[in-house]
Amino acid sequence: MENKKCFCDTGLLFIDCCGLYLENNQKAPTALALMRSRYSAYATHNADYLLETTYVSERKYYSKTEILKWATSNKWQKLEILGSSEDTVEFKAYFLDANNKPQKHYEFSTFKFENSAWFYLDGKFE
């Protein structure tokens, strides 16, 4: 991963971008940075990070097994940010499913800042 471009399409190297949050335990400074890092967590199959960055009251709706199954059964292609505010991010994630068919996941995500950290709260999907 040392010299690899980040999965979240910033054009930066992974170690200088989402790697800071996924591998160096830094906190994402904004909802957008957290959302990008969560996309990279799917691409790198980091289910622990995805659970840790989900807001505490929402974690019961997710299982590490299911997150890992979703992350590994798809080949993550590209992230497209459509818009963002302080606590929301609208995006499309492109991936190839288990049958190698192109898919697109649209989401309008809401985030919450608490105890000096951003967390994923919920999302509206199409």
ChimeraX commands (.cxc) that place a marker at each C-alpha (Angstrom):
marker #1 position 0.00,0.00,0.00 radius 0.5
marker #1 position 3.02,2.27,0.45 radius 0.5
marker #1 position 3.03,3.80,-3.04 radius 0.5
marker #1 position -0.54,3.04,-4.02 radius 0.5
marker #1 position -3.09,5.74,-4.86 radius 0.5
marker #1 position -5.90,6.04,-2.35 radius 0.5
marker #1 position -9.14,4.21,-3.14 radius 0.5
marker #1 position -11.26,7.31,-2.45 radius 0.5
marker #1 position -10.14,9.11,-5.65 radius 0.5
marker #1 position -8.42,12.14,-4.10 radius 0.5
marker #1 position -5.35,11.38,-6.21 radius 0.5
marker #1 position -3.23,11.21,-3.05 radius 0.5
marker #1 position -1.24,8.20,-1.93 radius 0.5
marker #1 position -3.13,5.88,0.45 radius 0.5
marker #1 position -0.60,6.48,3.24 radius 0.5
marker #1 position -1.12,10.27,2.97 radius 0.5
marker #1 position -4.91,10.02,2.72 radius 0.5
marker #1 position -7.25,7.36,4.15 radius 0.5
marker #1 position -4.29,5.37,5.45 radius 0.5
marker #1 position -3.92,8.04,8.14 radius 0.5
marker #1 position -7.28,6.97,9.57 radius 0.5
marker #1 position -7.34,3.27,8.67 radius 0.5
marker #1 position -3.77,2.43,9.72 radius 0.5
marker #1 position -2.44,5.27,11.90 radius 0.5
marker #1 position -5.45,5.67,14.20 radius 0.5
marker #1 position -5.89,9.35,13.43 radius 0.5
marker #1 position -9.45,10.69,13.60 radius 0.5
marker #1 position -10.99,11.91,10.34 radius 0.5
marker #1 position -11.24,15.72,10.67 radius 0.5
marker #1 position -14.50,16.09,8.69 radius 0.5
marker #1 position -17.58,14.07,7.76 radius 0.5
marker #1 position -16.31,14.01,4.16 radius 0.5
marker #1 position -12.91,12.63,5.21 radius 0.5
marker #1 position -14.66,9.98,7.30 radius 0.5
marker #1 position -16.93,9.02,4.39 radius 0.5
marker #1 position -13.92,8.72,2.06 radius 0.5
marker #1 position -12.08,6.60,4.63 radius 0.5
marker #1 position -15.11,4.34,5.02 radius 0.5
marker #1 position -15.14,3.75,1.26 radius 0.5
marker #1 position -11.44,2.85,1.48 radius 0.5
marker #1 position -12.27,0.55,4.39 radius 0.5
marker #1 position -14.68,-1.37,2.14 radius 0.5
marker #1 position -12.00,-1.55,-0.56 radius 0.5
marker #1 position -9.45,-2.90,1.95 radius 0.5
marker #1 position -11.98,-5.15,3.78 radius 0.5
marker #1 position -11.51,-3.33,7.10 radius 0.5
marker #1 position -14.77,-4.28,8.85 radius 0.5
marker #1 position -13.44,-3.27,12.29 radius 0.5
marker #1 position -12.97,0.33,11.14 radius 0.5
marker #1 position -16.44,0.41,9.60 radius 0.5
marker #1 position -18.03,-0.72,12.86 radius 0.5
marker #1 position -15.89,1.61,15.00 radius 0.5
marker #1 position -16.86,4.63,12.87 radius 0.5
marker #1 position -20.58,3.83,12.95 radius 0.5
marker #1 position -22.46,5.81,15.60 radius 0.5
marker #1 position -22.87,3.74,18.79 radius 0.5
marker #1 position -26.69,3.61,18.75 radius 0.5
marker #1 position -26.63,2.31,15.15 radius 0.5
marker #1 position -24.01,-0.45,15.56 radius 0.5
marker #1 position -26.59,-3.05,16.56 radius 0.5
marker #1 position -27.95,-2.94,13.00 radius 0.5
marker #1 position -24.62,-4.09,11.53 radius 0.5
marker #1 position -22.57,-7.24,11.91 radius 0.5
marker #1 position -18.87,-7.60,11.20 radius 0.5
marker #1 position -19.60,-10.79,9.23 radius 0.5
marker #1 position -22.12,-9.07,6.95 radius 0.5
marker #1 position -19.88,-6.03,6.44 radius 0.5
marker #1 position -16.96,-8.27,5.51 radius 0.5
marker #1 position -19.13,-10.34,3.16 radius 0.5
marker #1 position -20.33,-7.18,1.34 radius 0.5
marker #1 position -16.80,-5.72,1.21 radius 0.5
marker #1 position -15.14,-8.87,-0.14 radius 0.5
marker #1 position -17.85,-9.94,-2.60 radius 0.5
marker #1 position -17.45,-6.72,-4.58 radius 0.5
marker #1 position -14.54,-5.14,-6.45 radius 0.5
marker #1 position -14.53,-1.46,-5.56 radius 0.5
marker #1 position -13.89,0.70,-8.62 radius 0.5
marker #1 position -14.47,4.38,-7.91 radius 0.5
marker #1 position -15.95,6.90,-5.50 radius 0.5
marker #1 position -17.78,9.96,-6.81 radius 0.5
marker #1 position -18.64,12.74,-4.35 radius 0.5
marker #1 position -21.78,14.57,-5.50 radius 0.5
marker #1 position -21.94,17.06,-2.65 radius 0.5
marker #1 position -21.30,17.57,1.04 radius 0.5
marker #1 position -22.07,19.81,3.99 radius 0.5
marker #1 position -20.64,19.83,7.50 radius 0.5
marker #1 position -22.54,16.66,8.46 radius 0.5
marker #1 position -23.78,15.11,5.20 radius 0.5
marker #1 position -22.18,13.55,2.13 radius 0.5
marker #1 position -23.93,12.58,-1.10 radius 0.5
marker #1 position -22.02,10.07,-3.19 radius 0.5
marker #1 position -21.99,7.24,-5.69 radius 0.5
marker #1 position -19.77,4.21,-5.20 radius 0.5
marker #1 position -19.05,2.12,-8.28 radius 0.5
marker #1 position -18.18,-1.55,-8.00 radius 0.5
marker #1 position -18.24,-4.89,-9.78 radius 0.5
marker #1 position -20.48,-7.43,-8.07 radius 0.5
marker #1 position -19.71,-11.13,-7.54 radius 0.5
marker #1 position -20.67,-11.78,-11.20 radius 0.5
marker #1 position -18.32,-8.99,-12.39 radius 0.5
marker #1 position -21.33,-6.86,-13.38 radius 0.5
marker #1 position -20.93,-3.08,-12.93 radius 0.5
marker #1 position -23.05,-1.69,-10.09 radius 0.5
marker #1 position -23.62,1.74,-8.59 radius 0.5
marker #1 position -24.51,2.51,-4.96 radius 0.5
marker #1 position -26.04,5.95,-4.38 radius 0.5
marker #1 position -26.27,7.28,-0.84 radius 0.5
marker #1 position -27.03,10.50,1.01 radius 0.5
marker #1 position -25.24,9.92,4.33 radius 0.5
marker #1 position -25.61,11.72,7.63 radius 0.5
marker #1 position -22.78,11.96,10.16 radius 0.5
marker #1 position -22.59,12.97,13.81 radius 0.5
marker #1 position -19.70,14.64,15.65 radius 0.5
marker #1 position -19.32,13.49,19.23 radius 0.5
marker #1 position -16.42,13.11,21.68 radius 0.5
marker #1 position -14.02,14.77,19.21 radius 0.5
marker #1 position -14.77,12.27,16.43 radius 0.5
marker #1 position -17.06,11.91,13.41 radius 0.5
marker #1 position -19.35,8.88,13.11 radius 0.5
marker #1 position -21.58,7.54,10.35 radius 0.5
marker #1 position -25.19,7.89,11.51 radius 0.5
marker #1 position -27.35,6.71,8.60 radius 0.5
marker #1 position -27.99,6.98,4.90 radius 0.5
marker #1 position -30.77,7.32,2.37 radius 0.5
marker #1 position -30.38,5.09,-0.67 radius 0.5
marker #1 position -31.84,4.95,-4.18 radius 0.5
marker link #1:1,2 radius 0.2
marker link #1:2,3 radius 0.2
marker link #1:3,4 radius 0.2
marker link #1:4,5 radius 0.2
marker link #1:5,6 radius 0.2
marker link #1:6,7 radius 0.2
marker link #1:7,8 radius 0.2
marker link #1:8,9 radius 0.2
marker link #1:9,10 radius 0.2
marker link #1:10,11 radius 0.2
marker link #1:11,12 radius 0.2
marker link #1:12,13 radius 0.2
marker link #1:13,14 radius 0.2
marker link #1:14,15 radius 0.2
marker link #1:15,16 radius 0.2
marker link #1:16,17 radius 0.2
marker link #1:17,18 radius 0.2
marker link #1:18,19 radius 0.2
marker link #1:19,20 radius 0.2
marker link #1:20,21 radius 0.2
marker link #1:21,22 radius 0.2
marker link #1:22,23 radius 0.2
marker link #1:23,24 radius 0.2
marker link #1:24,25 radius 0.2
marker link #1:25,26 radius 0.2
marker link #1:26,27 radius 0.2
marker link #1:27,28 radius 0.2
marker link #1:28,29 radius 0.2
marker link #1:29,30 radius 0.2
marker link #1:30,31 radius 0.2
marker link #1:31,32 radius 0.2
marker link #1:32,33 radius 0.2
marker link #1:33,34 radius 0.2
marker link #1:34,35 radius 0.2
marker link #1:35,36 radius 0.2
marker link #1:36,37 radius 0.2
marker link #1:37,38 radius 0.2
marker link #1:38,39 radius 0.2
marker link #1:39,40 radius 0.2
marker link #1:40,41 radius 0.2
marker link #1:41,42 radius 0.2
marker link #1:42,43 radius 0.2
marker link #1:43,44 radius 0.2
marker link #1:44,45 radius 0.2
marker link #1:45,46 radius 0.2
marker link #1:46,47 radius 0.2
marker link #1:47,48 radius 0.2
marker link #1:48,49 radius 0.2
marker link #1:49,50 radius 0.2
marker link #1:50,51 radius 0.2
marker link #1:51,52 radius 0.2
marker link #1:52,53 radius 0.2
marker link #1:53,54 radius 0.2
marker link #1:54,55 radius 0.2
marker link #1:55,56 radius 0.2
marker link #1:56,57 radius 0.2
marker link #1:57,58 radius 0.2
marker link #1:58,59 radius 0.2
marker link #1:59,60 radius 0.2
marker link #1:60,61 radius 0.2
marker link #1:61,62 radius 0.2
marker link #1:62,63 radius 0.2
marker link #1:63,64 radius 0.2
marker link #1:64,65 radius 0.2
marker link #1:65,66 radius 0.2
marker link #1:66,67 radius 0.2
marker link #1:67,68 radius 0.2
marker link #1:68,69 radius 0.2
marker link #1:69,70 radius 0.2
marker link #1:70,71 radius 0.2
marker link #1:71,72 radius 0.2
marker link #1:72,73 radius 0.2
marker link #1:73,74 radius 0.2
marker link #1:74,75 radius 0.2
marker link #1:75,76 radius 0.2
marker link #1:76,77 radius 0.2
marker link #1:77,78 radius 0.2
marker link #1:78,79 radius 0.2
marker link #1:79,80 radius 0.2
marker link #1:80,81 radius 0.2
marker link #1:81,82 radius 0.2
marker link #1:82,83 radius 0.2
marker link #1:83,84 radius 0.2
marker link #1:84,85 radius 0.2
marker link #1:85,86 radius 0.2
marker link #1:86,87 radius 0.2
marker link #1:87,88 radius 0.2
marker link #1:88,89 radius 0.2
marker link #1:89,90 radius 0.2
marker link #1:90,91 radius 0.2
marker link #1:91,92 radius 0.2
marker link #1:92,93 radius 0.2
marker link #1:93,94 radius 0.2
marker link #1:94,95 radius 0.2
marker link #1:95,96 radius 0.2
marker link #1:96,97 radius 0.2
marker link #1:97,98 radius 0.2
marker link #1:98,99 radius 0.2
marker link #1:99,100 radius 0.2
marker link #1:100,101 radius 0.2
marker link #1:101,102 radius 0.2
marker link #1:102,103 radius 0.2
marker link #1:103,104 radius 0.2
marker link #1:104,105 radius 0.2
marker link #1:105,106 radius 0.2
marker link #1:106,107 radius 0.2
marker link #1:107,108 radius 0.2
marker link #1:108,109 radius 0.2
marker link #1:109,110 radius 0.2
marker link #1:110,111 radius 0.2
marker link #1:111,112 radius 0.2
marker link #1:112,113 radius 0.2
marker link #1:113,114 radius 0.2
marker link #1:114,115 radius 0.2
marker link #1:115,116 radius 0.2
marker link #1:116,117 radius 0.2
marker link #1:117,118 radius 0.2
marker link #1:118,119 radius 0.2
marker link #1:119,120 radius 0.2
marker link #1:120,121 radius 0.2
marker link #1:121,122 radius 0.2
marker link #1:122,123 radius 0.2
marker link #1:123,124 radius 0.2
marker link #1:124,125 radius 0.2
marker link #1:125,126 radius 0.2
view
